[in-house]
Amino acid sequence: MDFSEDHHRYQSSDEEDFQESVDKAVTLPKPILLWRTDNSPTSTSAPSSSAAVRTCSTLIVGTAFGGSSLLHTVQGKTLLGSLILPGVDLKDNSLDVNSPSNASCNIYRLDADPTILLIPCNYEIKDKDSLNFAKAIMNNIQASRIIILDTNSPSTYLSGSPDTEYNYPWLRLLQTAGSTTVTKIPTLEVPNLVQNLGAALMGYCEVRGLHDTYLLLSLQEHVYGKALATAATLRGLKEGLASLGCPLVANAVDVSKAVVQIQDKRVGSNRTREDRIYA
């Protein structure tokens, strides 16, 4: 099997499996996307036609918790809209979009380059809701390039060796067929799989032939089932953004600030593990 066949098989590009997921998603609650209609901070309106679809050069989606926390630290951004997932737990949620406790999924424009859109998704999207959420994003935003910031756990990563040592920044990359090849970041090895929102977005883009779509994975520990995003995890995503040709966003994110924001989501000590972990 050559590389293209291997890529097709293992990167969520099977149309029958994707259609089965679509059929299952039909009965699930659909996300609601609200766009701002003017400069008022509180004025929003749901798009009513295809004319409401936003176009951009680059769309960057950060999944909870590492990717979203990192994008959340970008200061020079303007709120464009918000995605609301019915049934999501909004207990203790802050309505202030600049608050670390804001448990929402907002859409921003980068002030330094308005053609770049950012979506720090603070919802922890479950697998059953991921496809509908991905469709809500892709049906309303048309991007020439898509980058998804996600994480991978050493406990589920298949390296082929039980003695693998993970040195930060540990990054892996998936890309849709036809995308411009990136050589600076190693490709995620077969048979490792991705899941939830990252997998749904990649599958959606693969099946629809959307080129230049990349899923960037940085190593993240899990303790007692809880995500433990470290400074090293976030530094990896920051460096990965630069390697993918997004220096404006890479320079705008603040790793130290992101670590502070997610400390209340971490298990046990708030001590930051900097250099390395072992499987």
C-alpha positions as CSV (number, residue, x, y, z in Angstrom):
1,M,0.0,0.0,0.0
2,D,1.5,3.4,-1.0
3,F,1.4,6.5,1.2
4,S,-1.7,8.0,-0.5
5,E,-3.7,4.8,0.1
6,D,-2.5,4.6,3.7
7,H,-3.4,8.2,4.2
8,H,-6.9,7.6,2.8
9,R,-7.5,4.6,5.0
10,Y,-6.4,6.0,8.4
11,Q,-7.3,9.7,8.3
12,S,-11.1,9.5,8.5
13,S,-11.5,9.6,4.7
14,D,-13.9,6.7,4.2
15,E,-17.1,8.0,2.8
16,E,-19.3,5.1,4.0
17,D,-18.1,5.5,7.6
18,F,-18.6,9.2,7.4
19,Q,-22.1,8.9,6.0
20,E,-23.0,6.5,8.8
21,S,-21.8,9.1,11.3
22,V,-23.9,11.7,9.4
23,D,-27.0,9.5,9.7
24,K,-26.5,9.1,13.5
25,A,-26.0,12.8,13.9
26,V,-29.4,13.7,12.3
27,T,-31.4,13.2,15.5
28,L,-28.9,15.0,17.8
29,P,-29.4,18.6,18.9
30,K,-27.9,21.0,16.4
31,P,-25.5,23.9,17.5
32,I,-26.8,27.4,17.0
33,L,-24.5,29.9,15.4
34,L,-25.1,33.6,16.1
35,W,-23.3,36.4,14.2
36,R,-22.8,39.9,15.5
37,T,-24.8,42.3,13.3
38,D,-23.1,45.6,14.3
39,N,-20.4,47.0,16.6
40,S,-22.6,46.5,19.7
41,P,-21.0,44.0,22.1
42,T,-24.4,42.4,22.7
43,S,-26.0,42.5,19.3
44,T,-26.2,39.1,17.6
45,S,-28.3,37.5,14.9
46,A,-28.5,34.0,13.4
47,P,-27.4,33.9,9.8
48,S,-30.4,33.4,7.5
49,S,-28.8,32.8,4.1
50,S,-25.6,31.7,2.4
51,A,-24.7,35.4,2.2
52,A,-24.0,35.2,5.9
53,V,-21.1,32.7,5.3
54,R,-17.8,34.2,6.4
55,T,-14.8,33.8,4.2
56,C,-11.2,33.9,5.5
57,S,-7.7,32.9,4.5
58,T,-7.0,30.9,7.7
59,L,-9.3,29.4,10.3
60,I,-7.7,28.2,13.5
61,V,-9.8,26.1,15.9
62,G,-8.6,25.3,19.4
63,T,-10.2,22.3,21.1
64,A,-10.6,22.2,24.9
65,F,-8.5,22.6,26.9
66,G,-5.0,23.3,25.6
67,G,-5.8,24.7,22.2
68,S,-8.7,26.8,23.3
69,S,-6.8,28.2,26.3
70,L,-3.9,29.2,24.1
71,L,-6.1,31.1,21.5
72,H,-8.0,32.7,24.4
73,T,-4.9,34.6,25.4
74,V,-4.7,36.5,22.1
75,Q,-5.4,40.1,23.0
76,G,-5.8,41.7,19.6
77,K,-9.0,40.0,18.4
78,T,-12.6,41.1,17.7
79,L,-15.7,39.1,18.5
80,L,-17.7,38.1,15.4
81,G,-20.1,35.5,16.8
82,S,-20.7,32.5,19.0
83,L,-21.6,28.8,18.6
84,I,-24.0,27.5,21.2
85,L,-24.4,23.7,21.8
86,P,-27.8,22.8,23.2
87,G,-27.6,20.9,26.4
88,V,-24.0,22.0,27.3
89,D,-23.5,22.6,31.0
90,L,-23.1,26.3,31.6
91,K,-22.9,26.2,35.3
92,D,-20.7,28.9,36.7
93,N,-20.2,30.2,33.2
94,S,-19.2,33.9,32.8
95,L,-20.8,36.0,30.0
96,D,-17.6,38.1,29.8
97,V,-15.9,36.8,26.7
98,N,-12.5,37.9,28.1
99,S,-13.0,35.9,31.3
100,P,-11.1,32.6,31.7
101,S,-14.3,31.1,33.2
102,N,-16.2,31.8,30.0
103,A,-17.4,28.3,28.9
104,S,-18.4,29.1,25.4
105,C,-17.3,28.8,21.8
106,N,-16.7,32.2,20.3
107,I,-15.5,33.2,16.9
108,Y,-13.0,36.0,16.6
109,R,-11.2,38.0,13.9
110,L,-7.5,38.7,14.4
111,D,-7.0,42.4,14.4
112,A,-3.5,42.3,13.0
113,D,-4.8,40.3,10.0
114,P,-8.7,40.3,9.6
115,T,-8.5,37.4,7.2
116,I,-7.6,35.1,10.0
117,L,-10.4,33.7,12.2
118,L,-9.9,32.1,15.6
119,I,-12.3,29.7,17.4
120,P,-11.2,28.8,20.9
121,C,-13.8,26.1,21.7
122,N,-14.1,26.0,25.5
123,Y,-16.8,23.3,25.3
124,E,-15.5,19.8,25.7
125,I,-17.3,18.4,22.7
126,K,-18.2,14.8,23.1
127,D,-17.8,12.3,20.2
128,K,-21.6,12.1,19.6
129,D,-21.9,15.9,19.1
130,S,-18.6,16.4,17.2
131,L,-19.9,15.9,13.7
132,N,-22.8,18.4,14.1
133,F,-20.5,20.9,15.7
134,A,-18.0,20.5,12.9
135,K,-20.7,20.9,10.3
136,A,-21.9,24.1,12.0
137,I,-18.4,25.6,11.7
138,M,-17.8,24.5,8.2
139,N,-21.2,25.4,6.8
140,N,-20.8,29.0,8.1
141,I,-17.1,29.7,7.5
142,Q,-15.3,29.2,4.2
143,A,-11.5,29.1,4.8
144,S,-8.6,28.6,2.4
145,R,-6.6,27.0,5.1
146,I,-7.8,25.3,8.3
147,I,-5.7,24.5,11.4
148,I,-7.0,22.5,14.4
149,L,-5.1,22.7,17.6
150,D,-5.6,19.5,19.6
151,T,-3.7,17.2,22.0
152,N,-2.7,13.6,22.3
153,S,-2.0,11.5,25.4
154,P,1.1,9.3,25.8
155,S,-1.1,6.6,27.4
156,T,-3.0,6.1,24.1
157,Y,-0.2,6.8,21.7
158,L,1.2,3.8,19.9
159,S,4.9,4.3,19.3
160,G,5.9,0.8,18.5
161,S,8.3,0.8,21.5
162,P,7.5,0.5,25.3
163,D,10.6,2.6,26.1
164,T,9.7,5.6,24.0
165,E,10.8,8.9,25.7
166,Y,8.7,11.9,24.9
167,N,10.8,15.1,24.6
168,Y,9.0,18.4,24.3
169,P,8.0,19.9,22.0
170,W,6.4,16.6,20.9
171,L,4.2,17.3,17.9
172,R,2.4,15.2,15.4
173,L,0.5,16.3,12.3
174,L,-2.4,15.1,10.2
175,Q,-3.4,16.7,6.9
176,T,-6.1,16.1,4.3
177,A,-5.2,14.6,0.9
178,G,-3.9,17.3,-1.5
179,S,-2.7,19.6,1.3
180,T,0.6,21.3,0.9
181,T,3.1,19.0,2.5
182,V,4.6,20.1,5.9
183,T,8.0,18.6,6.6
184,K,8.8,20.4,9.8
185,I,6.4,18.4,11.9
186,P,6.3,14.6,11.9
187,T,3.1,12.9,10.6
188,L,1.0,11.0,13.2
189,E,2.0,7.4,12.8
190,V,-0.5,4.6,11.8
191,P,-2.5,3.1,13.5
192,N,-2.9,6.1,15.9
193,L,-6.3,7.7,15.8
194,V,-7.8,11.1,16.7
195,Q,-11.2,11.6,18.1
196,N,-14.0,14.0,19.0
197,L,-14.0,17.5,17.4
198,G,-10.6,17.2,15.8
199,A,-11.5,14.0,14.1
200,A,-14.9,15.3,13.0
201,L,-13.4,18.4,11.4
202,M,-10.7,16.4,9.6
203,G,-13.2,13.9,8.4
204,Y,-15.6,16.6,7.1
205,C,-12.8,18.3,5.2
206,E,-11.3,15.1,3.9
207,V,-14.6,13.8,2.5
208,R,-15.4,17.2,0.9
209,G,-11.9,17.5,-0.7
210,L,-10.9,20.6,1.3
211,H,-7.1,21.0,0.9
212,D,-4.7,22.7,3.3
213,T,-6.5,21.3,6.4
214,Y,-4.1,20.4,9.3
215,L,-4.6,18.8,12.7
216,L,-1.8,19.7,15.0
217,L,-1.3,17.5,18.1
218,S,0.8,18.3,21.1
219,L,1.4,15.8,23.9
220,Q,-0.9,16.2,26.9
221,E,-1.0,14.1,30.0
222,H,-4.2,12.8,31.6
223,V,-4.5,12.1,35.3
224,Y,-7.5,10.2,36.7
225,G,-9.3,10.9,33.4
226,K,-8.7,14.7,33.6
227,A,-6.7,16.6,31.1
228,L,-3.4,18.0,32.4
229,A,-2.3,20.7,29.9
230,T,1.2,21.8,30.8
231,A,3.3,24.7,29.7
232,A,5.3,22.3,27.5
233,T,2.0,21.2,25.8
234,L,1.1,24.8,25.0
235,R,4.6,25.7,23.9
236,G,4.4,22.8,21.4
237,L,1.2,24.2,19.9
238,K,2.7,27.7,19.7
239,E,5.8,26.4,17.9
240,G,3.6,24.3,15.7
241,L,1.6,27.3,14.6
242,A,4.8,29.0,13.6
243,S,5.9,25.9,11.6
244,L,2.5,25.9,9.8
245,G,3.1,29.5,8.6
246,C,1.1,31.4,11.2
247,P,3.7,33.6,12.9
248,L,1.2,36.4,13.6
249,V,-0.9,34.1,15.8
250,A,2.1,32.3,17.2
251,N,3.5,35.6,18.4
252,A,0.2,36.7,19.8
253,V,-0.5,33.8,22.1
254,D,0.8,33.8,25.7
255,V,1.8,30.4,27.0
256,S,2.3,31.6,30.6
257,K,-1.1,33.3,30.7
258,A,-2.8,30.2,29.3
259,V,-1.2,28.0,32.0
260,V,-2.6,30.3,34.7
261,Q,-6.1,30.1,33.1
262,I,-6.3,26.4,33.1
263,Q,-4.8,25.6,36.5
264,D,-8.2,25.3,38.0
265,K,-9.0,22.5,35.6
266,R,-5.9,20.5,36.5
267,V,-5.7,17.6,38.9
268,G,-3.6,17.7,42.0
269,S,-0.6,20.1,42.2
270,N,-0.5,23.2,40.1
271,R,3.2,22.5,39.6
272,T,4.1,22.9,35.9
273,R,6.0,20.0,34.4
274,E,8.3,21.5,31.9
275,D,10.6,19.2,30.1
276,R,9.6,15.6,29.6
277,I,7.2,12.8,30.6
278,Y,7.4,9.1,30.1
279,A,4.8,6.6,28.9
